[in-house]
Amino acid sequence: MSRSTAVDLALIDAVRQGLAEVADPERAPAMQKYMKSTMPFYGVPTPLQQQVFRSVFAAHLLPDRPAFEATARALWDDATHREERYAAIALTRQRAYRSFQDPNLLPLYEHFVVTGAWWDLVDSVASRSVGPLLRGFPADLKPEMLAWANDDDLWRRRTSIIVQLGSKAETDIDLLSRCIQPSLCSKEFFLRKAIGWALRQYSDTDPAWVRSYVEEHAVELSPLSRREALKHLG
């Protein structure tokens, strides 16, 4: 199906109009500066964004999967302000489209990760979009995450490391270890932080394993990763 017939332009226009109506031009520059974004902001805080998104998405239900994927991608790719990208992510999480959450959606999330290329976008997609796919379809997603862990792209790597943040007792520790390993000696801040974050999160479920992991990799772990990993363990 072509983009022109699949994309719901009315939904996209409604998102933009809704955000514009509650925009705060005085707040916007500070939000853009904080996020180090080249894309401008409307200046809409998160709670107000969510109100706009709920209203628009309820009024513009998409008829099928092609429309869902095409509209989410267009909302993302054609964004003029950063909140429109937040809207694209929010659209993919609507309950009405829960049946579309399968491995075939990974390319869309990968597109968000690679083109988003910053923590506010990537971390949300990693833990709350790709993470549930991994838990639901481990046989399909595990090989992909292992490939991302070894990828040259920083944000694919970060995603593979933090993808299990919400997994708790369902965490695949073999996968966690194997996704961390290629980045253990990296000097990249976002990878060091991701390693520590992933370990810290899992320490709430299995502190003994995390302590053991940190001790075993004491030489390789950066001080930042180690500090973050042990933050909840005293």
C-alpha positions as CSV (number, residue, x, y, z in Angstrom):
1,M,0.0,0.0,0.0
2,S,1.4,3.4,-0.9
3,R,2.2,6.0,1.6
4,S,-0.5,8.3,0.2
5,T,-3.3,5.8,0.8
6,A,-2.0,4.4,4.1
7,V,-1.0,7.5,6.0
8,D,-3.8,9.1,8.0
9,L,-2.9,12.7,7.4
10,A,-5.9,13.9,9.4
11,L,-4.4,12.2,12.5
12,I,-1.0,13.9,11.9
13,D,-2.6,17.3,11.4
14,A,-4.7,16.8,14.5
15,V,-1.6,16.0,16.6
16,R,0.2,19.1,15.3
17,Q,-2.9,21.3,15.9
18,G,-3.4,19.9,19.3
19,L,0.2,20.5,20.3
20,A,0.2,24.0,18.8
21,E,-2.9,24.9,20.8
22,V,-1.2,24.2,24.1
23,A,2.3,25.3,23.1
24,D,4.4,27.4,25.4
25,P,6.9,29.5,23.4
26,E,8.6,30.6,26.5
27,R,9.2,27.1,27.7
28,A,10.2,25.7,24.3
29,P,13.8,27.1,24.1
30,A,14.8,25.7,27.5
31,M,13.4,22.3,26.6
32,Q,15.3,22.3,23.3
33,K,18.5,23.4,25.1
34,Y,18.2,20.8,27.8
35,M,17.7,18.0,25.2
36,K,20.4,19.4,23.0
37,S,18.0,19.0,20.1
38,T,18.4,20.5,16.7
39,M,14.6,20.1,16.3
40,P,12.5,22.7,18.0
41,F,10.0,22.1,20.7
42,Y,6.4,23.3,21.1
43,G,7.1,23.7,24.8
44,V,4.4,21.2,25.9
45,P,5.1,19.3,29.1
46,T,4.7,15.6,29.2
47,P,1.3,15.4,31.1
48,L,-0.2,17.9,28.6
49,Q,1.3,16.0,25.7
50,Q,-0.4,12.8,26.9
51,Q,-3.7,14.6,27.1
52,V,-3.4,15.7,23.5
53,F,-2.3,12.3,22.3
54,R,-5.2,10.5,24.0
55,S,-7.7,12.8,22.6
56,V,-6.4,12.7,19.0
57,F,-5.8,9.0,18.9
58,A,-9.3,8.2,20.2
59,A,-10.8,10.4,17.5
60,H,-8.7,9.0,14.7
61,L,-8.7,5.2,15.0
62,L,-6.5,3.6,12.3
63,P,-8.3,0.9,10.2
64,D,-5.5,-1.7,9.8
65,R,-1.8,-2.5,10.3
66,P,-0.5,-0.8,7.1
67,A,-2.2,2.5,8.2
68,F,-0.9,2.1,11.7
69,E,2.8,1.6,10.6
70,A,2.7,4.1,7.8
71,T,1.1,6.8,10.0
72,A,3.5,6.3,12.9
73,R,6.5,6.4,10.5
74,A,5.2,9.5,8.7
75,L,4.5,11.3,12.1
76,W,8.1,10.5,13.0
77,D,9.8,11.2,9.8
78,D,7.9,14.4,9.0
79,A,8.1,15.8,12.5
80,T,8.7,19.6,12.7
81,H,8.9,19.6,16.5
82,R,10.2,17.0,18.9
83,E,6.9,16.4,20.6
84,E,5.6,15.0,17.3
85,R,8.2,12.2,17.6
86,Y,7.0,11.6,21.2
87,A,3.5,11.3,19.6
88,A,4.7,8.7,17.1
89,I,6.0,6.6,20.0
90,A,2.8,7.1,21.9
91,L,0.7,6.0,18.9
92,T,2.5,2.7,18.7
93,R,1.5,2.0,22.3
94,Q,-2.2,2.5,22.0
95,R,-4.2,-0.5,23.2
96,A,-6.2,-0.5,20.0
97,Y,-3.1,-1.7,18.1
98,R,-1.9,-4.2,20.7
99,S,-2.4,-7.1,18.2
100,F,0.3,-5.5,15.9
101,Q,3.0,-5.9,18.6
102,D,5.0,-8.8,17.0
103,P,8.5,-9.2,15.5
104,N,7.4,-7.6,12.3
105,L,7.2,-4.3,14.1
106,L,10.9,-4.4,15.0
107,P,12.0,-2.6,11.8
108,L,9.8,0.4,12.7
109,Y,11.3,0.5,16.2
110,E,14.8,0.1,14.8
111,H,14.1,3.1,12.6
112,F,13.1,5.1,15.6
113,V,16.3,4.1,17.4
114,V,18.7,4.8,14.6
115,T,17.2,8.1,13.4
116,G,16.2,9.3,16.9
117,A,19.8,8.8,18.1
118,W,19.4,10.5,21.5
119,W,18.5,9.2,24.9
120,D,15.0,10.6,25.3
121,L,13.8,8.8,22.3
122,V,15.9,5.7,22.3
123,D,15.5,4.8,25.9
124,S,11.8,4.9,25.7
125,V,11.7,2.8,22.6
126,A,14.3,0.3,24.0
127,S,12.6,-0.4,27.3
128,R,8.9,0.1,26.6
129,S,8.6,-1.0,22.9
130,V,11.4,-3.4,22.0
131,G,11.5,-4.8,25.5
132,P,8.0,-6.2,25.5
133,L,8.6,-7.7,22.0
134,L,11.7,-9.5,23.4
135,R,9.6,-10.9,26.3
136,G,6.8,-11.9,24.0
137,F,8.9,-13.3,21.2
138,P,12.3,-14.3,22.6
139,A,13.2,-16.7,19.9
140,D,12.8,-14.0,17.3
141,L,14.2,-11.0,19.2
142,K,17.2,-12.5,21.0
143,P,19.3,-13.0,17.8
144,E,18.4,-9.4,16.8
145,M,19.5,-8.0,20.1
146,L,22.8,-9.9,20.0
147,A,23.4,-8.5,16.5
148,W,22.6,-5.0,17.8
149,A,25.0,-5.5,20.7
150,N,27.9,-5.8,18.2
151,D,26.7,-3.2,15.8
152,D,28.7,-0.1,15.0
153,D,25.7,2.1,15.7
154,L,25.9,3.4,19.3
155,W,22.1,3.5,19.7
156,R,21.5,-0.1,18.6
157,R,24.1,-1.1,21.1
158,R,22.6,0.9,23.9
159,T,19.1,-0.5,23.1
160,S,20.4,-4.1,23.3
161,I,21.9,-3.4,26.8
162,I,18.8,-1.7,28.3
163,V,16.1,-3.6,26.4
164,Q,15.4,-5.7,29.6
165,L,15.0,-2.8,32.0
166,G,11.4,-3.8,32.7
167,S,11.9,-7.6,32.6
168,K,12.6,-8.1,36.4
169,A,12.4,-11.9,37.1
170,E,11.9,-12.5,33.3
171,T,15.4,-11.1,32.6
172,D,17.5,-13.4,30.4
173,I,20.8,-13.0,32.2
174,D,22.7,-14.8,29.4
175,L,21.4,-12.3,26.9
176,L,22.1,-9.4,29.3
177,S,25.7,-10.6,29.7
178,R,26.2,-11.1,26.0
179,C,24.8,-7.7,25.1
180,I,27.0,-6.0,27.7
181,Q,30.2,-7.8,26.7
182,P,31.0,-6.0,23.4
183,S,30.7,-2.6,25.1
184,L,32.5,-3.4,28.4
185,C,35.7,-1.6,27.4
186,S,34.0,1.2,25.5
187,K,34.8,4.7,26.5
188,E,31.4,6.0,25.2
189,F,29.5,7.6,28.0
190,F,26.1,6.4,26.8
191,L,27.2,2.8,26.7
192,R,29.0,2.9,30.1
193,K,25.8,4.5,31.6
194,A,23.6,1.9,29.9
195,I,25.7,-1.0,31.4
196,G,25.4,0.4,34.9
197,W,21.7,1.2,34.5
198,A,20.9,-2.3,33.2
199,L,22.8,-4.0,36.1
200,R,21.4,-1.6,38.7
201,Q,17.8,-2.4,37.5
202,Y,18.4,-6.1,37.7
203,S,20.0,-5.8,41.1
204,D,16.5,-5.2,42.5
205,T,15.7,-8.7,41.4
206,D,18.9,-10.6,41.9
207,P,21.5,-8.6,43.9
208,A,23.8,-11.6,44.4
209,W,24.1,-12.1,40.6
210,V,24.9,-8.4,40.0
211,R,27.5,-8.3,42.8
212,S,29.1,-11.4,41.3
213,Y,29.0,-10.0,37.8
214,V,30.6,-6.7,39.0
215,E,33.4,-8.6,40.8
216,E,34.0,-10.9,37.9
217,H,34.4,-7.9,35.5
218,A,36.1,-5.5,37.9
219,V,38.9,-4.8,35.5
220,E,36.7,-4.2,32.5
221,L,33.9,-2.3,34.0
222,S,34.4,1.5,34.0
223,P,34.0,3.3,37.3
224,L,30.8,4.8,36.0
225,S,29.3,1.4,35.2
226,R,30.4,-0.1,38.5
227,R,29.1,2.9,40.5
228,E,25.7,2.8,38.8
229,A,25.5,-1.0,39.0
230,L,26.0,-1.0,42.8
231,K,24.0,2.1,43.6
232,H,21.1,0.1,45.1
233,L,23.3,-2.4,46.9
234,G,25.0,-0.1,49.4
